[in-house]
Amino acid sequence: MLQQKPIQTISPCFLKNLSAKDLMQKLNQYQNDEIYFYVLTTLKWVNEEIIQQGCGPNLEGDLITLCTCKHYLRTFPDIKPNTWIAGLTSLNLSKKIRFPSLLFYLTRISHVYDTHAELWNNLTKKQRGIKSASVNVLGDIYQPKSASINFDGLNSKNYEAPIPKHVHEPFYSNDINPGYKKTTKLIQGDFDLSFAWNKPKITWKGNPVGKGQRKLILRDFIAQLGDY
């Protein structure tokens, strides 16, 4: 018997499953913001729901974080507070379940950090217990071994190793320092402006999104959304 892959327990506070119309109303005052959006390949369709089997983005602990995927995207200068990030289902998933590409999550960046240590120190004890890669096979934040002011936050040797069978266990050091010349920022979403959908509610009507990411002004992104 095949062992079932772990799935994220998405925080209920984000699972509003809004319609396109309701989402547009909530985002009305932010229409001039910029948004990056991309396809998630770790989403699956199980028991009539969209599930997340990867660690990034992490939608657990009442906080959306993006710390273990989209490394190159997170080096962009525009990845800063008040920029939006959105994830869509892949074309492969859409073909399997006969849905168009769907909106899975959306968040406005509230904070960015340069190292996992910085983000770790700004989490609550409860959030650490849920998001830590040392205790959760889908955790996306690595626990520093020291709180020293001389701590080298870009050296993986200064962090606790992830729990065995963590989805990034073989290459977790690349999450801490991917090796780009520019800083790979760690993203924290705004609690009040974070949304997730585990049901087919909002479709992407624009051109298919392939690898990488695309950038728009939020009003133009919203104009290409529709109710399923």
Order of alpha helices (4+ residues) and beta strands (2+ residues): alpha-beta-beta-beta-beta-beta-alpha-beta-alpha-alpha-alpha-beta-beta-beta-alpha-beta
